[in-house]
Amino acid sequence: MSLAALANYHRTHGKEAAPPLDAAARFRAGVYVPPSRMRQLEAAIAPDTASVSYQRLQWQALAKGIHGLINKVSEANVRDLVPKLFAQDLVRGRGLLARALMAAQAAAPSFTPLYATLVSVVNTQFPQVIELLLHRLIAQFRTDYARNDKAGASSAALFLAHLYNQHVVGALLPMEMLFLLLDHATNDSVALAVEVVRACGATLQESNPRLVQSLFDTFRSVLAESALDTRTAYLVESLFSERRDGFPPGIPDKLDLVREEDQLEHQIALMDEIATRPECDTFAFDPDFEKHQEECRRAKHEILGSSDEEEEDEEEDEDEAENGDDAGSESKHAALATDESVPVPATQTITDETSASQIAFRRAVYLTIMSSLSFEECAHQLLKIGIPKAFEMELVNMIIECCSQERTYINFYGLLAERFATRSPHWRSQFATAFEQYYAVIHRYETARLRNIAKLFAHLIATEALTWHVFRVVRLTEEDTTSSSRIFLKITFEELVAALGLEHVVAKLHAGPGPDPAKHDDPAAHAFDGMFLKDHPRNTRFAINYFTSIGLGAVTVPLREWLK
């Protein structure tokens, strides 16, 4: 039989070709579907939460969102990406999050501190999600250490060391890893132990100096007894030198985002029973999908202060506001036409007493401040969002509160406050009012927060964004001051001396602040009288002793002459 006849026979007597799969069938089979077909498929599938196709689409969108955010994170945008990450369903996608973080960290070990910071922020709200990540890191370290896989064990150990810096795990886990690596010392295990100590040595030294001493004794014995090659021995010797000079800080300043009181440590040992839960990485049909989605929406509302349902309600309210006026007026006219005795309700004024608008404004201000790279950009964005007149004082308080929350004073807040205070006399009076309010309640603040607030106001006074008349609220006596208020004034005057010089500050306090443009009828010469009282020798001596103790004894010369 010829080839042509054989081909003709198969065409006429062979099996019929299988019909091509449509987009939905290809999607259910796990085959790649182009984006255009995928959009058509999403439009065709009804939002039936009980269908497998709908839940699979939601799962793929969740996986795409989590992986996209993890791949985009950097030091510059980590503050901006955290709210977006919290907007994802992290409880359902905890396996996806753990896998994405481990893959990204293994691909770029130099960014491990960044990923550890992101994990520490998520740990404050979803500790059960981070617990899965820790279990998988421990399992990876165990497996790769047993297989002598240096790359995998190094990746997991380095990640766990930086998570210890962020106080996500306790000190037990890194110490167990280190002693395990040094127990059966090889060139690779000792080099890995050196790498781990360099990553978390500063935190270990601060929290457990005795354990660190025992650890370095073990390093010393390994160096003396084990047959290490020259390179590994040099690494250990350089580690001893770094310890003498001081380890670098475990957390860079830009990545220190979680306050100490919000940190949550997982107490996990290296040989504890763990559950990696690989089923969390793949799609599974959820019969209670709607219930879990509602729980996720409530969690988002508690963390971010808003939810998808509220956004939908707002859109529906806008549509009703656009289309409801005409319909409402027609229905009212129809009711009046049918029954003229129907009373028309009077217009009611609804007052929002839940402070929802105030909370939303504070949240917008906070996110704008935290996401800005410079004070000029921050001031521009704050003015761009619109500041209602009723919330102007809220903006002033938010700038001061954000400044007080930092571990150390950052000049960004002083420059931002200066930009607003110099815009107009109205804003200057707002900051002057804030000085009076904070001085009255300064005893409620811790020393670190108090110091930041004092430095902020000192910057405003030194740059003439605020006048010296704000000191009129100070009455410097033993009865009218507290230890906190005296510390506040001490830091303020120290910053003024550092910025303006001692001679300028002394001359200013002797000459008086000058006329107050905000209060023409107030004699300006009396603005400092509360700090230099001459009503009783006891108060005068107290002021002399106070200013002498903070290095401003030169301003007490008139008081000393008055006592004579």
C-alpha positions as a printed Julia matrix, in Angstrom:
564×3 Matrix{Float64}:
   0.0    0.0    0.0
   1.36   3.39  -0.96
   1.89   6.18   1.55
  -0.88   8.27   0.01
  -3.35   5.4    0.28
  -2.29   4.74   3.89
  -2.86   8.39   4.81
  -6.25   8.34   3.07
  -7.2    5.2    5.02
  -6.36   6.82   8.37
  -8.33   9.91   7.43
 -11.43   7.91   6.58
 -11.23   5.04   9.11
  -9.15   6.48  11.96
 -10.44   7.86  15.23
 -11.93  11.3   15.24
  -9.67  14.05  16.64
 -10.49  15.26  20.14
 -12.18  18.66  20.2
  -9.96  21.49  21.47
 -10.4   22.53  25.08
 -12.18  25.78  25.72
 -10.76  28.41  28.09
 -12.69  27.14  31.13
 -11.57  23.54  30.59
  -7.97  24.62  30.09
  -8.18  26.65  33.33
  -9.6   23.7   35.3
  -6.89  21.46  33.92
  -4.17  23.83  35.12
  -3.08  24.81  31.6
  -1.83  28.35  30.97
  -4.58  30.69  29.8
  -3.62  34.01  28.14
  -4.6   37.16  30.03
  -7.22  38.18  27.48
  -8.93  34.78  27.7
  -8.6   34.87  31.47
 -10.46  38.19  31.64
 -13.23  36.72  29.5
 -13.33  33.68  31.76
 -13.57  35.84  34.9
 -16.43  37.77  33.35
 -18.19  34.53  32.36
 -17.89  32.83  35.76
 -20.64  34.04  38.08
 -19.49  35.11  41.55
 -20.73  31.87  43.07
 -18.63  31.28  46.17
 -19.72  27.65  46.26
 -18.21  26.88  42.82
 -14.74  25.44  42.4
 -13.96  27.7   39.44
 -14.66  30.88  41.4
 -12.57  29.79  44.38
  -9.74  28.73  42.07
  -9.78  32.18  40.46
  -9.63  33.81  43.9
  -6.74  31.53  44.88
  -4.76  32.43  41.77
  -5.38  36.14  42.37
  -4.2   35.72  45.98
  -1.04  33.91  44.87
  -0.32  36.55  42.25
  -0.85  39.38  44.75
   1.38  37.89  47.46
   4.21  36.98  45.07
   4.04  40.39  43.4
   4.31  42.27  46.68
   7.19  40.13  47.97
   9.1   40.61  44.72
   8.62  44.4   44.81
   9.61  45.04  48.42
  12.66  47.23  49.11
  13.96  49.49  51.85
  12.39  52.5   50.14
   8.85  51.09  49.82
   8.54  48.59  52.67
   6.31  50.99  54.64
   4.0   51.4   51.63
   3.77  47.68  50.87
   2.85  46.58  54.4
  -0.79  47.86  54.19
  -1.12  46.24  50.75
   0.16  42.96  52.15
  -2.29  43.15  55.05
  -5.06  43.65  52.49
  -4.41  40.1   51.22
  -5.97  37.02  52.82
  -2.79  35.99  54.64
  -4.49  33.31  56.72
  -5.64  31.39  53.66
  -2.43  32.18  51.77
   0.01  31.53  54.65
   1.66  28.75  52.67
   2.05  31.03  49.66
   3.55  33.77  51.83
   6.04  31.42  53.5
   7.1   29.95  50.17
   7.46  33.37  48.53
   9.55  34.75  51.41
  11.85  31.72  51.51
  12.34  31.75  47.74
  13.05  35.5   47.63
  15.49  35.31  50.55
  17.32  32.33  49.06
  17.65  34.14  45.73
  19.01  37.34  47.36
  20.63  36.62  50.77
  21.87  40.21  51.02
  18.24  41.34  51.41
  17.63  39.04  54.39
  17.33  41.96  56.89
  14.61  43.46  54.68
  12.57  40.24  54.55
  13.06  39.76  58.31
  11.62  43.24  58.87
   8.59  42.4   56.72
   8.09  39.17  58.69
   8.31  41.03  62.02
   5.58  43.46  60.92
   3.28  40.63  59.79
   4.02  38.79  63.05
   2.41  41.59  65.06
  -0.98  40.82  63.48
  -0.75  37.22  62.21
   1.57  35.21  64.48
   0.05  31.92  63.3
   1.12  32.72  59.73
   4.71  33.44  60.79
   4.76  30.3   62.92
   4.34  28.26  59.74
   7.27  30.12  58.16
   9.46  29.37  61.19
   8.55  25.68  61.08
   9.49  25.5   57.42
  12.79  27.3   57.98
  13.67  24.9   60.8
  12.71  21.92  58.64
  14.84  23.25  55.77
  17.83  23.76  58.07
  17.5   20.24  59.52
  17.17  18.6   56.13
  19.95  20.56  54.4
  22.3   20.12  57.36
  21.74  16.35  57.25
  22.31  16.32  53.47
  25.39  18.55  53.82
  23.73  21.11  51.53
  25.66  24.24  52.4
  23.59  26.68  50.31
  20.21  25.61  51.71
  21.39  25.39  55.32
  23.1   28.79  55.06
  19.97  30.41  53.65
  17.7   29.06  56.41
  20.19  29.76  59.22
  20.78  33.34  58.06
  17.03  34.0   57.83
  16.47  32.65  61.36
  19.37  34.75  62.7
  17.86  37.97  61.34
  14.43  36.95  62.64
  16.07  36.69  66.07
  17.35  40.27  65.61
  13.73  41.32  65.04
  12.65  39.36  68.16
  10.42  37.05  66.13
  12.13  33.99  67.68
  13.82  33.62  71.05
  17.54  33.24  71.69
  17.26  29.47  72.16
  16.94  28.68  68.45
  20.07  30.51  67.14
  22.17  29.23  70.04
  21.09  25.64  69.35
  21.99  26.05  65.7
  25.41  27.45  66.56
  26.31  24.72  69.04
  25.08  22.08  66.57
  27.31  23.51  63.84
  30.32  23.58  66.18
  29.65  20.18  67.77
  30.89  18.28  64.71
  33.12  20.98  63.31
  33.93  20.97  59.6
  35.15  23.78  57.42
  31.66  24.39  56.05
  29.86  24.2   59.42
  32.34  26.52  61.14
  32.14  29.02  58.28
  28.34  28.93  58.54
  28.53  29.44  62.32
  30.73  32.5   61.77
  28.2   33.88  59.3
  25.33  33.41  61.77
  27.24  35.09  64.63
  28.08  38.06  62.41
  24.37  38.41  61.57
  23.01  38.3   65.14
  26.08  38.8   67.33
  25.08  42.28  68.51
  21.64  41.11  69.67
  23.09  38.01  71.35
  25.74  40.08  73.14
  23.11  42.48  74.43
  20.63  39.87  75.66
  22.82  36.88  76.65
  26.46  37.88  77.28
  27.21  34.68  79.23
  26.0   32.45  76.4
  28.09  34.49  73.97
  31.14  33.97  76.17
  30.48  30.21  76.21
  30.02  30.27  72.44
  33.34  31.97  71.85
  35.05  29.52  74.21
  33.73  26.8   71.9
  35.08  28.69  68.89
  38.45  28.92  70.63
  38.56  25.17  71.32
  37.5   24.37  67.75
  40.25  26.62  66.45
  42.83  24.89  68.63
  41.73  21.26  68.27
  40.1   20.86  64.83
  42.06  20.6   61.62
  40.56  23.63  59.89
  41.96  24.97  56.67
  43.65  28.37  56.54
  40.62  30.22  55.19
  38.23  28.93  57.9
  40.76  29.63  60.67
  41.13  33.18  59.38
  37.32  33.59  59.48
  37.23  32.56  63.14
  40.13  34.88  64.04
  38.43  37.78  62.26
  35.25  37.01  64.24
  37.19  37.46  67.5
  38.44  40.81  66.2
  34.9   41.91  65.34
  33.77  41.0   68.83
  36.5   43.15  70.38
  35.63  46.09  68.12
  31.88  45.61  68.54
  29.43  43.85  66.25
  27.45  45.98  63.78
  23.83  46.66  64.83
  21.51  43.77  64.13
  18.74  45.98  62.69
  19.48  48.9   60.35
  17.79  52.15  61.35
  15.6   52.22  58.24
  14.29  48.72  58.99
  13.46  49.18  62.67
   9.7   49.4   62.17
   8.19  47.44  65.07
   8.0   48.92  68.54
   9.31  46.84  71.41
   5.9   46.52  73.07
   4.39  45.16  69.82
   7.0   42.44  69.31
   5.91  38.81  69.77
   8.56  36.11  70.21
   7.97  32.48  69.22
   9.71  30.17  71.66
  10.68  27.29  69.36
  13.57  24.86  69.84
  15.53  23.34  67.01
  14.41  19.77  67.75
  10.79  20.52  68.61
   8.01  18.8   66.72
   7.05  20.98  63.77
   4.35  20.98  61.08
   5.32  22.31  57.65
   1.77  21.8   56.23
   2.58  21.48  52.51
  -1.15  21.36  51.75
  -1.28  25.12  52.37
   0.7   25.69  49.14
  -1.95  24.32  46.79
  -5.55  25.11  46.05
  -8.23  23.25  47.99
 -11.97  23.73  47.82
 -13.34  25.45  50.92
 -16.99  24.65  51.76
 -17.03  27.56  54.26
 -15.45  30.02  51.83
 -17.94  32.83  52.47
 -17.56  32.52  56.26
 -13.77  32.68  56.03
 -13.94  35.63  53.66
 -16.11  37.49  56.16
 -13.55  36.79  58.9
 -10.83  38.09  56.59
 -12.79  41.3   55.96
 -13.2   41.86  59.7
  -9.47  41.31  60.24
  -8.67  43.84  57.49
 -11.03  46.33  59.1
  -9.36  45.95  62.49
  -5.85  46.36  61.03
  -6.32  48.9   58.26
  -9.44  50.66  59.49
 -11.38  50.03  56.27
 -12.82  47.09  54.39
 -13.97  46.2   50.94
 -17.59  46.23  52.08
 -17.3   49.82  53.25
 -15.84  50.83  49.9
 -18.73  49.13  48.12
 -21.2   50.83  50.47
 -19.58  54.18  49.75
 -19.88  53.59  45.99
 -23.52  52.57  46.42
 -24.17  55.65  48.54
 -22.66  57.84  45.83
 -24.86  56.21  43.18
 -27.91  56.65  45.37
 -26.97  60.26  46.0
 -26.76  60.87  42.25
 -29.91  58.99  41.26
 -32.02  59.12  44.4
 -32.86  62.81  44.48
 -35.14  62.7   41.46
 -36.79  59.45  42.49
 -37.25  60.69  46.03
 -38.86  63.95  44.93
 -41.22  62.11  42.58
 -42.3   59.74  45.35
 -42.9   62.66  47.72
 -45.04  64.49  45.13
 -47.01  61.29  44.48
 -47.69  60.84  48.2
 -48.82  64.42  48.53
 -51.07  64.07  45.5
 -52.78  60.96  46.86
 -53.06  62.09  50.47
 -52.6   65.73  51.3
 -52.76  64.98  55.02
 -49.44  63.08  55.02
 -47.0   65.2   57.04
 -43.69  66.06  55.37
 -40.81  65.36  57.77
 -38.6   68.31  58.57
 -34.98  68.32  57.47
 -32.82  66.58  60.09
 -29.19  67.31  60.78
 -27.13  64.14  61.32
 -24.12  64.55  63.56
 -21.38  61.94  63.35
 -20.33  61.2   66.93
 -18.27  58.09  66.08
 -15.18  60.14  65.07
 -14.97  58.08  61.9
 -13.9   61.06  59.79
 -11.29  62.03  62.37
  -9.85  58.5   62.41
  -9.79  58.4   58.61
  -7.99  61.75  58.51
  -5.41  60.64  61.07
  -4.81  57.43  59.13
  -4.32  59.36  55.89
  -1.87  61.75  57.58
   0.08  58.88  59.16
   0.4   56.94  55.9
   1.46  60.1   54.07
   4.16  60.92  56.64
   5.52  57.37  56.73
   5.63  56.99  52.94
   7.31  60.32  52.12
  10.99  60.49  51.28
  11.5   64.17  52.14
   9.71  66.82  54.16
   8.95  68.86  51.01
   7.17  65.9   49.44
   5.33  65.19  52.69
   4.12  68.8   53.08
   2.98  68.85  49.45
   1.07  65.57  49.8
  -0.57  66.67  53.07
  -1.76  69.9   51.5
  -2.91  67.96  48.46
  -5.22  65.66  50.41
  -7.01  68.69  51.83
  -7.01  69.68  55.49
 -10.43  70.63  56.88
 -10.35  73.58  59.25
 -11.71  71.42  62.06
  -8.76  69.01  61.68
  -5.89  71.51  61.51
  -5.0   70.89  65.14
  -5.17  67.15  64.46
  -2.49  67.55  61.8
  -0.24  69.46  64.23
  -0.72  66.78  66.88
  -0.05  63.97  64.37
   3.29  65.53  63.35
   4.34  65.85  67.0
   3.11  62.36  67.93
   4.87  60.71  64.97
   8.06  62.52  65.98
   7.72  61.33  69.59
   7.28  57.7   68.5
  10.73  57.54  66.88
  13.56  56.04  68.88
  15.71  59.12  68.27
  14.85  62.59  67.03
  14.69  62.84  63.23
  15.13  66.27  61.68
  12.49  65.38  59.07
   9.7   66.19  61.56
  11.25  69.5   62.6
  11.54  70.63  58.98
   7.98  69.46  58.25
   6.61  71.37  61.27
   8.66  74.42  60.26
   7.19  74.31  56.74
   3.63  74.47  58.12
   4.38  76.96  60.93
   5.9   79.46  58.46
   3.0   79.25  56.01
   0.8   81.72  57.85
   0.28  83.26  61.31
  -2.71  80.95  61.74
  -0.53  77.82  61.52
   2.04  79.45  63.82
  -0.66  79.99  66.45
  -1.68  76.33  66.1
   1.85  75.18  66.96
   2.03  77.71  69.81
  -1.19  76.23  71.19
   0.3   72.77  70.82
   3.33  73.87  72.89
   1.04  74.97  75.71
  -0.97  71.73  75.56
   2.06  69.43  75.51
   3.82  71.34  78.29
   0.74  70.93  80.48
   0.71  67.12  80.06
   4.42  66.49  79.5
   4.57  64.38  82.68
   2.58  61.67  80.87
   5.35  60.96  78.36
   8.37  58.7   78.68
  11.81  60.26  78.62
  12.56  59.2   75.03
   9.31  60.65  73.7
   9.71  63.75  75.85
  13.17  64.35  74.38
  11.9   64.16  70.8
   9.07  66.61  71.51
  11.46  69.07  73.18
  13.88  68.92  70.23
  11.02  69.51  67.78
   9.85  72.67  69.57
  13.46  73.85  70.02
  13.93  73.57  66.25
  10.81  75.65  65.63
  11.95  78.36  68.09
  15.53  78.41  66.75
  14.32  78.84  63.16
  11.82  81.55  64.24
   8.9   79.42  63.1
   7.68  79.89  66.69
   8.23  83.0   68.78
   9.79  82.94  72.24
   6.42  83.98  73.66
   5.51  80.3   74.05
   7.56  80.34  77.28
   4.87  82.48  78.93
   3.19  79.25  80.1
   6.29  78.3   82.13
   6.27  79.11  85.83
   9.59  77.89  87.18
   9.0   76.99  90.81
   9.36  73.78  92.75
   5.6   73.5   93.18
   4.6   74.35  89.58
   7.07  72.04  87.82
   7.65  68.31  87.72
  10.76  66.31  86.94
   9.4   65.75  83.42
   8.75  69.44  82.77
  12.2   70.37  84.07
  13.8   67.78  81.78
  11.68  69.13  78.9
  12.9   72.69  79.49
  16.5   71.52  79.95
  16.52  69.7   76.58
  14.79  72.64  74.88
  17.36  75.17  76.09
  20.27  72.82  75.33
  19.05  72.49  71.74
  18.61  76.27  71.48
  22.18  76.81  72.71
  23.47  74.22  70.22
  21.6   75.92  67.36
  22.01  79.62  68.21
  24.97  79.79  70.57
  25.13  80.54  74.28
  25.61  84.31  73.86
  22.56  84.66  71.61
  20.33  82.68  74.0
  21.53  84.64  77.05
  21.02  87.94  75.25
  17.53  86.88  74.17
  16.51  85.89  77.7
  17.89  89.19  79.09
  16.31  91.41  76.42
  12.92  89.71  76.3
  11.19  88.16  73.31
  10.01  91.45  71.8
   6.48  92.32  70.74
   4.1   89.47  70.15
   2.43  89.88  66.72
  -0.44  87.63  67.79
  -1.34  89.59  70.95
  -0.87  93.32  70.63
  -2.3   94.08  74.03
  -0.02  91.65  75.86
   3.16  93.29  77.23
   5.97  91.29  75.66
   8.46  92.11  78.36
   6.56  89.85  80.78
   6.76  86.67  78.65
   9.81  85.41  80.6
   8.67  86.57  84.03
   7.44  83.09  84.93
  10.95  81.68  84.5
  12.67  84.5   86.45
  10.35  85.04  89.4
  11.11  87.79  91.92
   8.04  87.39  94.08
   9.8   85.35  96.77
  13.49  84.63  97.48
  12.75  80.9   97.56
  11.45  80.92  93.97
  14.32  83.13  92.86
  16.92  80.76  94.33
  15.17  77.81  92.67
  15.41  79.51  89.24
  19.09  80.4   89.84
  19.96  76.83  90.81
  18.01  75.38  87.87
  19.56  77.54  85.14
  23.03  77.1   86.66
  22.63  73.3   86.63
  21.75  73.25  82.89
  24.67  75.49  81.91
  22.82  78.82  81.66
  24.16  80.48  84.78
  24.84  83.68  82.85
  21.1   84.43  82.62
  20.78  84.46  86.42
  22.91  87.59  86.95
  19.85  89.92  87.35
  18.31  87.46  89.81
  21.49  87.33  91.89
  21.62  91.12  92.01
  17.98  91.25  93.1
  18.71  88.83  95.97
  21.49  91.09  97.21
